[in-house]
Amino acid sequence: MSPGDEKDREAARAARLAAEAGDADAARRQRLFALLGGAALLAAIVVVVLVVISQGGDDTDADAPPSAELSEVTERGIALGDPDAPVTIVEFADPQCPFCAEYTTDVQPDLVEKYVQSGDVRMELRLLTFIGPDSLRLANAAYAASEQDGLWAFTDLAYARQGAEGSGYADDAFIESAATDAGLDPEPIVAAAEQPPVEVEALVGEAKAEAARSGVSSTPSFLIGPTGGELEPLEVDSLELSAFEGPIDDAIAAAKP
């Protein structure tokens, strides 16, 4: 092999190595750009998710209808169902509480259909106002609705259309819409939200006092027992129908002769 041939092979080998090195650099750059692009996409996704979470309560369902189950039973003041039902369940709730809204929309209709419509259970609603001004406005309005025997229907709609806590969503327009769609005269209900009459203030005070006597420190919380008798905490480990059925069935069996 001549020295010229050897030099040509060395030159070709050097060119191939350089090309391979260039390809490797290009591949590394491509992977880097992909990683950076993926990181940017991930960051964008995280931002979107955080925005959706932070604004989740702002999307009120303005067209949510009243619960069909409520139309099958009688409302009287703060009570729902047959006053002679053997068992009473008292619910303590804050109108702004998202877990109360979850219970009201996901569990309460089934309980009403299974136990209240059958005449086995009557329910009472005690509204608390610890979350903020919207809680008080809505509680005032709901108790004013009770003067028209529409507390449960109004509250059902208020929960279905619930906005973000502390956002000021419970304005006059919100309250008027819920009252109107519940089939009530909205004027005294809207007026009571800001300037509650004495009887409404009394109901708000009674709910607070009853919660204190019963040791209620969170919402939703429940008491259960024989109608007209001593009520005890209804303990549930989830906001699912199955968590309520056992304790309610036991209370009905104990209350019936």
Backbone hydrogen bonds, N-H to C=O, Kabsch-Sander energy under -0.5 kcal/mol:
donor,donor_aa,acceptor,acceptor_aa,energy
6,E,2,S,-2.0
7,K,3,P,-2.0
8,D,4,G,-2.1
9,R,5,D,-2.3
10,E,6,E,-2.2
11,A,7,K,-2.3
12,A,8,D,-2.4
13,R,9,R,-2.8
14,A,10,E,-2.4
15,A,11,A,-2.2
16,R,12,A,-2.4
17,L,13,R,-2.6
18,A,14,A,-2.3
19,A,15,A,-2.3
20,E,16,R,-2.8
21,A,17,L,-2.7
22,G,18,A,-2.5
23,D,19,A,-2.7
24,A,20,E,-2.6
25,D,21,A,-2.6
26,A,22,G,-2.4
27,A,23,D,-2.6
28,R,24,A,-2.7
29,R,25,D,-2.6
30,Q,26,A,-2.4
31,R,27,A,-2.6
32,L,28,R,-2.5
33,F,29,R,-2.8
34,A,30,Q,-2.2
35,L,31,R,-2.7
36,L,32,L,-3.0
37,G,33,F,-2.9
38,G,34,A,-2.8
39,A,35,L,-2.8
40,A,36,L,-2.6
41,L,37,G,-2.5
42,L,38,G,-3.0
43,A,39,A,-2.9
44,A,40,A,-2.5
45,I,41,L,-2.7
46,V,42,L,-2.8
47,V,43,A,-2.4
48,V,44,A,-2.5
49,V,45,I,-2.9
50,L,46,V,-2.8
51,V,47,V,-2.4
52,V,48,V,-2.7
53,I,49,V,-2.8
54,S,50,L,-2.8
55,Q,51,V,-1.9
56,G,52,V,-0.5
56,G,53,I,-1.0
58,D,55,Q,-2.2
59,D,55,Q,-0.5
59,D,56,G,-0.8
60,T,58,D,-1.8
61,D,160,A,-0.7
62,A,60,T,-1.4
64,A,61,D,-1.8
70,L,67,S,-0.6
71,S,67,S,-0.7
71,S,68,A,-0.6
72,E,69,E,-1.3
73,V,70,L,-1.5
76,R,79,A,-2.6
77,G,146,S,-0.6
79,A,76,R,-2.4
80,L,123,M,-2.7
81,G,74,T,-3.2
85,A,82,D,-2.0
87,V,120,D,-1.4
88,T,225,G,-2.9
89,I,122,R,-2.4
90,V,223,L,-2.3
91,E,89,I,-0.5
91,E,124,E,-2.8
92,F,221,S,-3.2
93,A,91,E,-0.5
93,A,126,R,-2.3
97,C,94,D,-1.9
101,A,97,C,-1.8
102,E,98,P,-2.1
103,Y,99,F,-2.4
104,T,100,C,-2.7
105,T,101,A,-2.4
106,D,102,E,-2.6
107,V,103,Y,-2.3
108,Q,103,Y,-2.7
110,D,107,V,-0.7
111,L,107,V,-1.9
112,V,108,Q,-2.9
113,E,109,P,-2.3
114,K,110,D,-2.5
115,Y,111,L,-2.9
116,V,111,L,-1.2
117,Q,112,V,-2.9
119,G,116,V,-1.3
120,D,115,Y,-1.7
121,V,115,Y,-1.6
122,R,87,V,-2.4
123,M,80,L,-2.5
124,E,89,I,-2.5
125,L,78,I,-1.5
126,R,91,E,-3.2
126,R,124,E,-0.5
127,L,125,L,-0.6
128,L,93,A,-3.1
128,L,126,R,-0.5
135,S,132,G,-0.9
136,L,132,G,-1.4
137,R,133,P,-2.5
138,L,134,D,-2.5
139,A,135,S,-2.4
140,N,136,L,-2.8
141,A,137,R,-2.3
142,A,138,L,-2.9
143,Y,139,A,-2.7
144,A,140,N,-2.0
145,A,141,A,-2.1
146,S,142,A,-1.2
147,E,143,Y,-0.6
147,E,144,A,-1.0
148,Q,145,A,-1.6
149,D,146,S,-1.6
150,G,145,A,-2.3
154,F,150,G,-2.6
155,T,151,L,-2.7
156,D,152,W,-2.3
157,L,153,A,-1.7
158,A,154,F,-2.5
159,Y,155,T,-2.4
160,A,156,D,-1.9
161,R,157,L,-1.7
162,Q,159,Y,-1.5
167,S,164,A,-1.9
171,D,169,Y,-2.3
175,I,171,D,-2.3
176,E,172,D,-2.9
177,S,173,A,-2.3
178,A,174,F,-2.3
179,A,175,I,-2.5
180,T,176,E,-2.6
181,D,177,S,-2.6
182,A,178,A,-1.2
183,G,180,T,-1.7
184,L,179,A,-2.5
189,I,185,D,-0.6
190,V,186,P,-2.9
191,A,187,E,-2.2
192,A,188,P,-1.8
193,A,189,I,-1.1
194,E,190,V,-0.7
194,E,191,A,-0.6
195,Q,191,A,-2.2
200,V,197,P,-0.5
201,E,197,P,-2.3
202,A,198,V,-2.2
203,L,199,E,-1.5
204,V,200,V,-2.2
205,G,201,E,-2.3
206,E,202,A,-2.5
207,A,203,L,-2.2
208,K,204,V,-1.8
209,A,205,G,-2.5
210,E,206,E,-2.8
211,A,207,A,-2.2
212,A,208,K,-2.0
213,R,209,A,-2.4
214,S,210,E,-1.9
215,G,211,A,-0.6
215,G,212,A,-0.8
216,V,211,A,-2.7
221,S,92,F,-1.8
223,L,90,V,-2.2
224,I,232,E,-3.1
225,G,88,T,-1.4
227,T,86,P,-2.1
229,G,226,P,-2.7
232,E,224,I,-2.9
234,L,222,F,-2.5
235,E,233,P,-0.9
240,E,238,S,-1.3
243,A,240,E,-1.1
244,F,240,E,-0.8
244,F,241,L,-1.2
245,E,241,L,-1.8
246,G,242,S,-0.8
248,I,244,F,-2.1
249,D,245,E,-2.9
250,D,246,G,-2.3
251,A,247,P,-2.1
252,I,248,I,-2.4
253,A,249,D,-2.3
254,A,250,D,-2.2
255,A,251,A,-1.8
256,K,252,I,-1.8
